[in-house]
Amino acid sequence: MNPNTIHPFFALPDDIRDNIYLLATPPRIVRVEESPQVSTPEVFAFLYQLQYTGKRPFIHPSLAYFAPYWRPYVLGLLGWDVQIEEPHEPISQSPAQPDPWKPSLSCPRLDPVWLAHRPELAWNLCRSSSLYSKTPIPPLLHTCRDSRKRLKRLGYELAFSTRTSKPKTWFNFRRDTLFLRDPEIAHFQRYKVDAKGRYFDDMLLALPFNLAQFMPVDLLSVRRLALPFDRALDLMEPGSPELLIYILGALRVIPHLRTLFIANGIFGSGAETQPLDWIDCDAADYHIEEIRSISACRDLSKFIIGSSPIEPHTIRESFSTWVGDELKEILQEARDEDLRKSVRIWGVPNVKVGYIGASRDLRRLSCIRQEYWQKLDNKDVGERSSAEKEQSMCSTYSESEEPANFSSGSDYWSDEWPVNG
């Protein structure tokens, strides 16, 4: 092509048009959550259908993927008991559902009648659910036929279906980051179901962030994942086993993950309404009050600082990389332990620690950090200047005031010395 000639866009070669479309469609952080937000009435509706209609739960074939998590309940292993309740109406025995998979020791048969007597487990495995995202759809998917066709060919697709709903979220598994966040329910996700104070708990399967509602084909395709701990760690220390339960619960069902973004918190107020962005942690975060107020007791970089003899200020430029590498080592140890126990194999991703927020808010955070370092540098320069000045004055004083050290036999004479007469 002649570089001096302006060609019509649709006359450009395919690879150039593809690159233009991708440059105009930056990678996104896509928050996916359950819709409608699960509430106690939803639980009651599920219980009513299970207890009073006699309708047996439907066993979806995709549940085989989560067998390591429900298998202990089915086999009645010690410590994995779940409350048994007798339905008010007899469970229908026909028509019988064919087994959706060939039963084995690792993936035993999940009997619908057996499951109907265990409503909490049935709630985790068989409830109706739908996943959606408020993240803006890439504009070029709706600009023209050519842009839509090319972006779909480049990896954009409707993703994140559930066992009871179709996919509704545009996502590119090669470029976008899946962002999962626990609902605002105190400590894990629990739903009070009766006056006795009993709860249903989505952590029953040790799978946080509603991961049990995702389809295996999507979980196997995710390469970039962001997990925030601004809510989950309110009652936890950063190095506690509960933290590993959250992280490992995700990694075990997303085995091909390449990059894990661990967010100490969500910075700024724009995250709910604006596209999300990411900023790595910084050694200054430990000292800035505005940041500490949203990550108190939850800043994983603080945990690394506290367990290491390294002074953060001495590795200012490489601090975020150092924190990520330290956490990656912790995950590698956990993965090796899983391998010894013959748990599902999963890869250890690269780890980044930082904050999620709207681009405008994160630019403000960057400015706050720059101001902190500037003040610190100015203070250091001032202290060094004062120290050098003080040292210089001491040296001058020493040279001018120090008495001469003469021997008693010296013949040195001074007119200022007194004369004994």
C-alpha positions as CSV (number, residue, x, y, z in Angstrom):
1,M,0.0,0.0,0.0
2,N,1.2,3.5,-0.8
3,P,1.8,5.3,2.6
4,N,0.9,8.6,1.0
5,T,-2.6,7.5,-0.1
6,I,-5.6,7.7,2.2
7,H,-7.6,4.5,1.7
8,P,-11.3,4.1,2.7
9,F,-11.5,2.1,5.9
10,F,-13.3,-0.9,4.4
11,A,-10.5,-1.1,1.7
12,L,-7.8,-1.6,4.3
13,P,-6.4,-5.1,4.7
14,D,-8.1,-7.4,7.2
15,D,-5.3,-7.4,9.7
16,I,-5.1,-3.6,9.9
17,R,-8.8,-3.4,10.4
18,D,-8.7,-6.0,13.1
19,N,-5.9,-4.0,14.9
20,I,-7.9,-0.8,14.6
21,Y,-11.0,-2.4,16.1
22,L,-9.0,-3.9,19.0
23,L,-7.2,-0.7,19.7
24,A,-10.6,1.0,19.9
25,T,-11.9,-1.8,22.3
26,P,-9.6,-1.8,25.3
27,P,-9.6,-4.8,27.7
28,R,-12.2,-4.5,30.4
29,I,-12.7,-5.6,34.1
30,V,-16.1,-7.2,33.9
31,R,-18.0,-7.7,37.2
32,V,-20.4,-10.6,37.0
33,E,-23.0,-11.2,39.7
34,E,-26.1,-13.2,40.3
35,S,-29.5,-11.7,39.2
36,P,-31.8,-11.2,40.8
37,Q,-29.7,-10.8,44.0
38,V,-30.5,-13.8,46.2
39,S,-32.6,-13.0,49.2
40,T,-34.5,-14.8,51.9
41,P,-37.8,-14.9,49.9
42,E,-35.9,-16.6,47.1
43,V,-34.9,-19.3,49.6
44,F,-38.4,-19.7,50.9
45,A,-39.7,-20.1,47.3
46,F,-37.1,-22.8,46.7
47,L,-38.0,-24.6,50.0
48,Y,-41.7,-24.5,49.2
49,Q,-41.2,-26.1,45.8
50,L,-39.0,-28.8,47.3
51,Q,-41.1,-29.5,50.4
52,Y,-44.7,-29.1,49.3
53,T,-44.9,-29.9,45.6
54,G,-43.2,-33.3,45.6
55,K,-41.1,-32.2,42.6
56,R,-37.7,-33.8,42.5
57,P,-34.7,-31.6,41.9
58,F,-33.2,-31.7,38.4
59,I,-29.6,-33.0,38.3
60,H,-27.8,-31.0,35.7
61,P,-24.9,-32.8,33.9
62,S,-22.5,-29.9,34.7
63,L,-22.7,-30.8,38.4
64,A,-20.2,-33.5,37.7
65,Y,-17.5,-30.8,37.4
66,F,-18.2,-29.8,41.0
67,A,-18.1,-33.4,42.3
68,P,-15.0,-32.8,44.5
69,Y,-17.2,-30.4,46.6
70,W,-20.4,-32.4,47.0
71,R,-18.9,-35.9,46.9
72,P,-18.1,-35.9,50.7
73,Y,-21.8,-35.3,51.5
74,V,-23.0,-38.1,49.2
75,L,-20.5,-40.5,50.6
76,G,-21.3,-39.5,54.2
77,L,-17.7,-38.8,55.1
78,L,-17.0,-37.8,58.6
79,G,-17.3,-34.1,59.2
80,W,-19.4,-33.6,56.1
81,D,-22.9,-34.0,57.5
82,V,-25.7,-31.9,56.4
83,Q,-29.1,-31.5,58.0
84,I,-31.8,-33.9,56.7
85,E,-35.4,-32.9,56.4
86,E,-38.4,-35.0,55.4
87,P,-40.5,-33.3,52.7
88,H,-44.2,-32.7,53.6
89,E,-45.2,-34.3,50.3
90,P,-43.7,-37.5,49.0
91,I,-41.1,-37.0,46.3
92,S,-42.3,-38.1,42.9
93,Q,-40.6,-41.3,41.7
94,S,-41.5,-41.0,38.1
95,P,-40.6,-40.2,35.5
96,A,-37.1,-41.1,36.6
97,Q,-34.3,-38.9,35.4
98,P,-31.5,-40.9,33.6
99,D,-28.1,-40.5,35.3
100,P,-26.5,-37.5,33.7
101,W,-23.0,-39.1,34.0
102,K,-21.6,-42.6,34.6
103,P,-21.2,-43.0,38.4
104,S,-17.7,-43.6,39.7
105,L,-15.9,-43.3,43.0
106,S,-14.7,-39.8,42.2
107,C,-18.1,-38.7,40.8
108,P,-20.8,-40.8,42.5
109,R,-24.4,-40.9,41.6
110,L,-26.4,-37.9,42.9
111,D,-29.8,-39.2,43.6
112,P,-32.6,-36.6,43.3
113,V,-34.7,-38.2,46.1
114,W,-31.7,-38.2,48.4
115,L,-31.0,-34.6,47.5
116,A,-34.6,-33.6,48.2
117,H,-34.2,-34.6,51.8
118,R,-31.2,-32.3,52.1
119,P,-32.5,-28.8,51.1
120,E,-29.4,-26.9,51.9
121,L,-27.3,-29.0,49.6
122,A,-30.1,-28.9,47.0
123,W,-30.1,-25.1,47.2
124,N,-26.4,-24.9,46.3
125,L,-26.7,-27.3,43.4
126,C,-30.2,-27.0,41.9
127,R,-31.6,-23.5,42.4
128,S,-32.6,-21.3,39.6
129,S,-30.0,-18.6,38.9
130,S,-28.9,-16.1,36.3
131,L,-25.6,-14.2,35.9
132,Y,-25.3,-10.7,34.5
133,S,-23.0,-7.7,34.3
134,K,-23.5,-3.9,34.4
135,T,-20.2,-3.4,32.7
136,P,-20.7,-1.4,29.5
137,I,-20.8,-3.4,26.3
138,P,-17.9,-2.6,23.9
139,P,-19.5,0.0,21.5
140,L,-18.1,-1.5,18.4
141,L,-20.2,-4.6,19.0
142,H,-23.2,-2.4,18.1
143,T,-21.7,0.0,15.7
144,C,-22.0,-1.8,12.4
145,R,-22.2,-5.2,10.9
146,D,-18.4,-5.3,10.1
147,S,-17.2,-4.3,13.5
148,R,-19.6,-6.7,15.3
149,K,-18.5,-9.6,13.0
150,R,-14.8,-8.9,13.4
151,L,-15.0,-8.5,17.2
152,K,-16.9,-11.8,17.5
153,R,-14.2,-13.5,15.4
154,L,-11.5,-11.9,17.6
155,G,-13.0,-13.5,20.8
156,Y,-16.0,-11.5,22.0
157,E,-19.0,-13.7,22.8
158,L,-21.9,-14.0,25.1
159,A,-20.7,-15.9,28.2
160,F,-21.6,-17.0,31.7
161,S,-24.7,-19.0,31.4
162,T,-26.0,-21.0,34.4
163,R,-27.8,-24.3,34.7
164,T,-31.1,-22.5,34.3
165,S,-30.4,-19.4,32.1
166,K,-28.6,-18.5,28.9
167,P,-25.5,-16.4,28.7
168,K,-26.1,-12.6,28.9
169,T,-22.6,-11.0,29.2
170,W,-20.3,-10.0,26.4
171,F,-16.8,-11.2,27.3
172,N,-13.5,-11.9,25.6
173,F,-11.7,-14.6,27.5
174,R,-8.3,-13.7,25.9
175,R,-8.4,-10.0,26.9
176,D,-11.0,-9.3,29.6
177,T,-10.8,-9.8,33.4
178,L,-13.6,-11.5,35.3
179,F,-14.4,-9.6,38.5
180,L,-16.3,-11.5,41.2
181,R,-17.5,-9.8,44.4
182,D,-19.4,-11.3,47.3
183,P,-22.8,-9.7,48.0
184,E,-23.1,-7.4,51.0
185,I,-24.1,-10.1,53.5
186,A,-22.2,-10.4,56.7
187,H,-19.4,-12.9,56.5
188,F,-19.8,-15.2,53.5
189,Q,-23.2,-15.5,52.0
190,R,-25.9,-16.7,54.4
191,Y,-29.7,-16.7,54.2
192,K,-31.9,-17.0,57.3
193,V,-34.6,-19.5,56.5
194,D,-36.8,-19.9,59.6
195,A,-37.5,-18.6,63.1
196,K,-35.1,-21.1,64.7
197,G,-32.3,-19.1,63.3
198,R,-31.1,-21.7,60.7
199,Y,-29.2,-20.5,57.7
200,F,-28.4,-21.7,54.2
201,D,-24.8,-21.0,53.4
202,D,-23.3,-20.7,49.9
203,M,-19.9,-21.6,51.4
204,L,-21.3,-25.1,52.1
205,L,-19.3,-26.2,49.1
206,A,-16.2,-24.1,49.9
207,L,-16.9,-22.2,46.7
208,P,-17.1,-18.4,47.3
209,F,-18.3,-15.7,44.9
210,N,-21.3,-17.9,43.7
211,L,-18.8,-20.0,41.6
212,A,-21.0,-23.0,42.0
213,Q,-23.6,-21.3,39.7
214,F,-21.1,-20.9,36.8
215,M,-20.9,-23.4,34.0
216,P,-17.7,-25.5,33.7
217,V,-17.0,-24.4,30.0
218,D,-16.7,-20.7,31.2
219,L,-14.6,-21.5,34.3
220,L,-12.2,-23.5,32.2
221,S,-11.9,-20.5,29.7
222,V,-11.1,-17.7,32.2
223,R,-7.5,-16.5,32.1
224,R,-7.7,-13.3,34.1
225,L,-9.5,-13.1,37.5
226,A,-10.0,-10.2,40.0
227,L,-11.0,-11.0,43.5
228,P,-11.6,-8.2,46.0
229,F,-11.3,-8.7,49.7
230,D,-12.8,-5.5,51.0
231,R,-15.8,-7.4,52.5
232,A,-14.6,-11.0,52.9
233,L,-11.7,-10.2,55.2
234,D,-13.4,-8.0,57.7
235,L,-13.0,-10.7,60.3
236,M,-9.8,-12.2,59.0
237,E,-6.1,-11.6,59.2
238,P,-4.4,-11.5,55.8
239,G,-2.4,-14.7,56.5
240,S,-5.3,-16.7,57.9
241,P,-6.6,-20.1,56.6
242,E,-9.9,-18.4,55.7
243,L,-8.1,-16.2,53.1
244,L,-6.7,-19.3,51.4
245,I,-10.2,-20.9,51.4
246,Y,-11.4,-18.0,49.4
247,I,-8.5,-17.9,46.9
248,L,-8.1,-21.7,46.6
249,G,-11.8,-22.2,46.2
250,A,-11.6,-20.1,43.1
251,L,-8.3,-21.5,41.7
252,R,-9.5,-25.1,42.0
253,V,-12.4,-24.5,39.6
254,I,-10.6,-22.0,37.4
255,P,-7.5,-24.2,36.7
256,H,-6.1,-22.4,33.6
257,L,-5.9,-19.0,35.2
258,R,-2.8,-16.9,34.1
259,T,-3.2,-13.7,36.2
260,L,-4.9,-13.3,39.5
261,F,-5.6,-9.7,40.6
262,I,-6.1,-9.5,44.4
263,A,-7.7,-6.2,45.3
264,N,-7.2,-4.9,48.8
265,G,-10.3,-2.8,48.2
266,I,-12.3,-0.7,45.8
267,F,-10.9,2.9,45.7
268,G,-13.2,5.8,45.2
269,S,-16.9,6.2,44.6
270,G,-17.0,5.8,40.8
271,A,-16.7,2.0,40.7
272,E,-20.4,1.5,40.8
273,T,-21.2,3.6,37.8
274,Q,-18.0,3.8,35.7
275,P,-15.8,1.3,33.8
276,L,-13.3,-0.3,36.2
277,D,-9.5,-0.1,36.1
278,W,-6.6,-1.4,38.1
279,I,-3.6,0.0,39.9
280,D,-0.9,-2.0,41.6
281,C,-0.1,-1.6,45.3
282,D,2.6,0.7,46.4
283,A,4.8,0.9,49.5
284,A,3.2,4.3,50.2
285,D,-0.2,2.7,50.7
286,Y,0.8,1.5,54.2
287,H,1.1,5.1,55.3
288,I,-1.6,7.0,53.5
289,E,-4.7,7.4,55.7
290,E,-7.2,7.6,52.8
291,I,-6.0,4.2,51.6
292,R,-5.8,2.7,55.1
293,S,-9.4,3.6,55.8
294,I,-10.6,1.2,53.0
295,S,-8.1,-1.6,53.6
296,A,-7.6,-1.7,57.3
297,C,-6.8,-5.4,58.3
298,R,-7.3,-6.4,54.7
299,D,-4.1,-5.1,52.9
300,L,-2.3,-8.2,51.8
301,S,0.8,-6.1,51.1
302,K,0.9,-5.2,54.8
303,F,0.9,-8.9,55.7
304,I,3.9,-9.4,53.4
305,I,5.6,-6.4,54.9
306,G,5.0,-7.7,58.4
307,S,6.4,-11.1,57.6
308,S,9.6,-9.9,55.9
309,P,12.7,-8.2,57.1
310,I,12.8,-6.0,53.9
311,E,12.1,-2.3,54.4
312,P,9.4,-1.3,51.8
313,H,11.0,2.0,51.1
314,T,14.2,0.3,49.9
315,I,12.3,-1.4,47.1
316,R,10.0,1.4,46.2
317,E,10.2,0.8,42.4
318,S,9.7,-3.0,42.6
319,F,7.4,-3.2,45.6
320,S,4.3,-4.4,43.8
321,T,6.2,-7.1,41.9
322,W,7.8,-8.3,45.2
323,V,4.4,-8.5,47.0
324,G,2.9,-10.5,44.1
325,D,5.8,-12.9,44.0
326,E,5.6,-13.5,47.7
327,L,1.9,-14.4,47.5
328,K,2.6,-16.6,44.5
329,E,4.9,-18.6,46.6
330,I,2.2,-19.1,49.2
331,L,-0.2,-20.4,46.4
332,Q,2.5,-22.7,45.1
333,E,2.8,-24.3,48.5
334,A,-1.0,-24.8,48.6
335,R,-1.0,-26.2,45.1
336,D,1.7,-28.7,46.0
337,E,-0.3,-29.8,49.0
338,D,-3.3,-30.3,46.7
339,L,-1.2,-32.5,44.4
340,R,-0.1,-34.7,47.4
341,K,-3.8,-35.1,48.3
342,S,-4.7,-35.9,44.6
343,V,-7.0,-32.9,44.4
344,R,-7.8,-31.5,41.0
345,I,-4.7,-30.1,39.3
346,W,-4.6,-26.4,38.8
347,G,-2.0,-23.9,37.7
348,V,-0.4,-21.2,39.8
349,P,-1.1,-17.8,38.2
350,N,0.9,-14.7,38.3
351,V,-0.3,-12.6,41.2
352,K,-0.9,-8.8,41.4
353,V,-2.0,-6.9,44.5
354,G,-3.6,-3.5,44.3
355,Y,-6.9,-1.6,44.0
356,I,-9.8,-1.6,41.7
357,G,-11.7,1.6,40.9
358,A,-12.8,4.0,38.2
359,S,-10.0,5.5,36.1
360,R,-10.5,9.0,37.5
361,D,-10.3,7.7,41.1
362,L,-7.2,5.7,40.4
363,R,-5.5,8.7,38.9
364,R,-6.3,10.6,42.1
365,L,-4.8,7.7,44.1
366,S,-1.6,7.9,41.9
367,C,-1.4,11.6,42.7
368,I,-1.8,11.0,46.4
369,R,1.1,8.5,46.2
370,Q,3.3,11.0,44.3
371,E,2.6,13.7,46.9
372,Y,3.6,11.3,49.7
373,W,6.9,10.3,48.0
374,Q,7.6,13.9,47.2
375,K,7.1,15.0,50.8
376,L,9.3,12.0,52.0
377,D,12.0,12.9,49.5
378,N,11.9,16.5,50.5
379,K,12.1,15.5,54.1
380,D,15.1,13.3,53.4
381,V,16.8,16.0,51.5
382,G,16.2,18.4,54.3
383,E,17.4,16.0,57.0
384,R,20.5,15.3,54.9
385,S,21.1,19.0,54.5
386,S,20.7,19.6,58.2
387,A,23.0,16.7,59.0
388,E,25.6,17.9,56.6
389,K,25.4,21.5,57.9
390,E,25.6,20.3,61.5
391,Q,28.6,18.1,60.7
392,S,30.2,21.0,59.0
393,M,29.7,23.3,62.0
394,C,31.0,20.7,64.3
395,S,34.1,20.3,62.1
396,T,34.7,24.1,62.1
397,Y,34.2,24.3,65.8
398,S,36.7,21.5,66.4
399,E,39.3,23.1,64.2
400,S,39.0,26.6,65.8
401,E,38.4,25.7,69.5
402,E,40.4,22.5,70.1
403,P,43.4,23.4,72.4
404,A,46.8,22.6,71.1
405,N,48.4,19.5,72.7
406,F,51.9,20.5,73.6
407,S,54.4,18.5,75.6
408,S,55.7,19.9,79.0
409,G,59.1,20.5,77.4
410,S,57.8,22.6,74.6
411,D,59.5,25.9,73.9
412,Y,56.4,27.4,72.3
413,W,55.7,30.9,73.6
414,S,52.5,32.9,73.6
415,D,52.1,36.5,74.7
416,E,48.7,35.6,76.0
417,W,50.1,33.2,78.6
418,P,50.4,34.6,82.1
419,V,53.9,35.3,83.4
420,N,54.7,34.3,86.9
421,G,56.9,37.0,88.4
